[in-house]
């Protein structure tokens, strides 16, 4: 959690302000210099809009940064009173120009990398119903690029092969109309998180093949590395196995061998296993043995026909 706090404070608050201040403060001598100053600000804002986790910093900050950057650009534009003469490509501030171009190229490259995760890989994605109802839900991690979905690190790292089934997983929390996911910034009380205790529904029709519901719900600062999925339900549907993880202790209403229909309740969202705060972990995978079911082949998924990526909002039908 400290890592997320640091990244949010620096990457999603301090850097946008610093870039806007630099655009406003540093004088330019012609329109080309102004453009080179403005490009990194725009590229960086687009990048953090796509790849940033907007949980601790409210999403509305982006609009504030856009206004701040626009105001800085307008002031800087007025200072650039001498247009660049036709055919004159010289830049008197060579080092600054190179720095601006490198920063723009880096942000644009990172943005392209993040956006590449919007397209599911082959085979065709498994289409699931929403496992959550009655509210607005925010996708914290999802997609097919590691920049927007940290689960992707399990796809090719040999040391994480035992957890490869979760490579295409999505993590979902519940939010209110202001985009908050809890009463407080990082509250210790699990009940302060809006998704804690929310009913979880079967996203497909099938058979329950594995369950766990005896593990304790942990505080937001803890994590159980020995049981990464925590309490869970593993369903065998027509096309794949589907995992619903980090469920509440003793909340499951199904057991192995039960047949379920899409929309049947199966448990409640908790904070068990390797979880930083209450959320629902959902992924699809190939068939696997009971010894190490998380080592199965990961399968791309859709929810209600949508490929869910970071910062998406899900409002179940």
N, C-alpha and C positions, 0 to 999 in steps of 0.2 A: 504493500500500500504506500510506503514511503516513496518508492520508485515512481509510482503513478502521480503522487503529489508533486514530486520534483519535476517530472516531465511536463505536467500541466502548468506549473508555475513558470517554468522557463520557456517551454516551447509554445504554449498557448496564451501566455499573458505578456511576459517580459520581452520576448523577441519581436512580436508584432508591434509593440509600443516602441521598441528601440529602432526598428526599421522605419516606422512612420516618422519618428523624431529626426532620424538621419535625413530622410527625404525633405522634411521641412527646414532643417537647419543648414545643410550643406548647400552652398550656392552652386549654380550651374552657369555656364557661359554661353550655352546655346541650347537649342531644342533637342539635339541629339543627346547631350549630357543629361537633360531632364528625363528623356525617355529611358536612358540607362539607369537612372536613379529609381524611376517608378517601376520598372519591370520586376526587380526582386521582391518588392512589396506585394505586388499582385500575385506573383507566382507562389510566394510563401503562404499567403492567405488562402489561395485555392488548395494548396497542399494540406494545410492543417484542417481545412473544412472537410476534406475527404478522409484523411488518415488520423486526425486527432480524435481522442476519446472525450466526448463532451458530456462528462458526468459531473466532475468536480467543478469545472468551469462551465457556466451555462452557455447553451447554444447561442443565446442572444448576444454574447460578446462578439461574435463574428460580425454582426451588423454594426456594432460599435466600432470595431476595428476598420470596417469598410468605410464608415463615415470619417474616422480619424485619418485614414490613408488618403481619402479623397480631398479632405481639407488641406492636408500637408502637400498633396500634389498641386492643388490650386494655388497655394501660396508660392510654392517653388516655381510653378509655371510663370507667374507674374514677374518673378525675379529674372527669368531667362528672357531678357528683353531683346536679345540679338539673335534672330533666326540664323540657322546655318546657311551660308551662301550655297547656291546650287553647285553641285560637284565637289564641294569642300568636305571631305570626310575626316579631316584631322580632329583629334581630340587632345586638348591641352592637358588633360588630367589622365594620362595614360594608365597609371596604376589603378586609379579609381574605376576607370572604364573596364579594365580587365577583371577587377574584383566584382563589379556589378554583373558582368557577363557570366563569370563563373558561378556566382550565387544564383543567378536566374537559371542557368543550365542545370545546376544541381537540383533546385526546387522543381523544375519542369520534369527532370528525369525521375525524381522520387514520386511526383504526381502521376506520371505515366505508369510507373511500377505499381502504385496503389490501384489505379484504375484498371490495370490488367487483371486484377482480382475480381472484377465484376462479371467475367465470363466463366461459366463452369467448364471444367475439362470433360473429356469423354471418360466414361460412358454417359448416356443421357441421365439427367438428374432425377432422383426419386422425388415424386410430388407428394407432399404430406399435407394433412389438414393442420390448422394451428393447434398446438397443445395447450394454448392459453386462451382465455376468453375474458370478456368484461373489463375492458380497459385499453389503454394505449401502452404499447410495449416498445422498448428501445433496444436495438441490436448493438451490444457492446463490441463483440467480436464476430466477424462473419465475412465470407468471401474467400478468394483463392489466391491471395497475395499475403505474404507474411506481414506486410506493413499494415494490413487491416484485419488480420486474423492470426494471432500468435500460435494457434493450433497447427498452422502449416509447418512449423519447425519439426514436427514429428514425422513429416512425410518422407524425408530423405536422410535424416540423421540416424546413423546406425545405433547410437547410444539410446535413442528414443523409439526404437522399433517395437518395443513392447506396448507402446501407446499409439501406434500408427493409425488405428481405426478412427481416431478423433481429428484427423488432419483437416477435414472439411466441416468441423462442428460450428455451431452458432451458440453464443451466450446471450441471454435475453434478460433484461430487467423491466420492471414496470415504472412508468413515469406519470407525473401529474401534468396539468395543463401548462405549467411553467417549465417543464422539462426536468424537474427534480425527481430523483429516484428514491429519496429518503427524507425523513425529518431530521435534518442536520447534515453536516459535511461528511464525516466518517463515523457515524454513531456506533457504539459498542452494542447497544440493544438491538437485537435482530428484528424485533417487532417494529422498529423505526423504518425498516425498509419496506416499501409498498408491496413488493412481490412476495415477501415472506408469508407463507401460509396460503398462497394462492393455489386454487385447485389446478391440477395438471390432468389433461385429457389425452386419451390415446389418439395419436395423429394418423393412425392407420388401423385397419382391421387385421387381426392376426392372433397369434398365440403367445402368451407370456412364457418365456423360456428361462429367464433368470431374474431374481429380485434380491434386494438387500434393504432392510429398513431398521437395523438395530444400532446403527452408528449415531453418535451424538451430533447435534448441531453445534457448530463451533462459533466463537465470536469472530467478528470481521477481521481480526488481526491474526487469527490462527489458520492452520491448514494441516490436513492429515495426509502425509505423503505415502503412508502405507496402504491407504484406500482412496486412490485418486478420484474415483467416481462417486465415493460416498454412498449414500442410499440411492438406489436406482431401480428402474424397470427396464428390462431388455425384451423388446417385442420381436417376434419373427413374423414379418408381414409377407405379402406375396412376392415382393421383389428384393427385399433386404431385411436385415436386422436393424432396429431403431432403438437407440439408447436415450433415455430420459434420466438425467443424473443430478446429483446434489439435492436430493429430496429430503423432506423433513422426517425426522426419526418417528417411527411407528405410525406413519401417515398412509402407508400403502393399503389400497383396497383390493389388490389382486395378488395372486401367488402363482408360482410356476405351474403350467398346465391349463390355466384359465384362458378361455377364448374371449377376446374383446372386440367390440365394434368401434369404428371411428367415432370419437366424441364421448366414449365411456370414461368416467373418472378413474384414475389409477393411483393418485397420491397428491401430495402437496409440495410446493416449493420450500426447500429448507436451505441449510448452509453446511451440509456435511461433505466430507472428503476434502480434496485439494481445491478449496474455494476461498477467494479473498473477501467475498460478501455474498448475501443471498442472491441467487440467480438460477435460471434454468439452462442447463447444458443439453443440447440436442444434436445428435449426429446419426447418420446412416452408415451402415457397414455391411460387408459381405458376411457370409456364415462363418462362425468361429466356434472352437471348442470351449468348454467351460473352464478349462485350466487358465487360459489367458485370452479372454474374449476381446480385450482391447488391442490385440495384435492383428486383428483382421484387416482386410482390404478396405480403405475408406471409400465411400461413395458420395458423389455430389448430391445435394438435396435442394428442393424448393419447398416453400411453405405457402400454401394457397396460390400456387402458380408463380411465386416470386422468388428470385434469387436474393436472399437476404445478405446484405453487406453492412459493414460498420456504419453507424449513424442512420440506418433505416428505421422508420417507425412502422410497427405492425399494429393494425387495428382489426382484429379478427371479425369476420363476417358473422 
